[in-house]
Amino acid sequence: MFLHPEMLSALATERQHELVAENDRRHLLTAARRIRRANRAHRSH
């Protein structure tokens, strides 16, 4: 199967965006979890 270079480039760029978005989502979830944990610990004292 042959792909045009620009098609290959577009696919690579798309994949890169997916990875970045996935990474951002994971980072946000981790940050949110950390904040929630901090709030819970703060409230219990």
C-alpha positions as CSV (number, residue, x, y, z in Angstrom):
1,M,0.0,0.0,0.0
2,F,1.4,3.4,-1.0
3,L,0.5,6.6,0.8
4,H,1.4,10.0,-0.6
5,P,3.9,11.9,1.6
6,E,1.4,14.6,2.4
7,M,-1.1,12.0,3.4
8,L,1.4,10.3,5.6
9,S,2.3,13.7,7.1
10,A,-1.3,14.5,7.8
11,L,-1.8,11.2,9.5
12,A,1.3,11.7,11.6
13,T,0.2,15.2,12.6
14,E,-3.3,13.9,13.5
15,R,-1.8,11.1,15.6
16,Q,0.5,13.6,17.3
17,H,-2.5,15.8,18.2
18,E,-4.3,12.7,19.7
19,L,-1.3,11.9,21.8
20,V,-1.0,15.5,23.1
21,A,-4.8,15.6,23.8
22,E,-4.5,12.3,25.7
23,N,-1.6,13.5,27.7
24,D,-3.4,16.8,28.5
25,R,-6.4,14.9,29.7
26,R,-4.3,12.6,31.9
27,H,-2.5,15.6,33.3
28,L,-5.8,17.4,34.1
29,L,-7.3,14.3,35.8
30,T,-4.1,13.9,37.9
31,A,-4.2,17.6,38.9
32,A,-7.9,17.4,39.7
33,R,-7.4,14.3,41.8
34,R,-4.5,15.9,43.7
35,I,-6.6,19.1,44.4
36,R,-9.6,17.0,45.6
37,R,-7.3,15.0,47.9
38,A,-5.8,18.2,49.3
39,N,-9.2,19.7,49.9
40,R,-10.4,16.6,51.7
41,A,-7.3,16.6,53.9
42,H,-7.7,20.3,54.6
43,R,-11.4,20.0,55.6
44,S,-10.9,17.1,58.0
45,H,-8.6,19.1,60.3
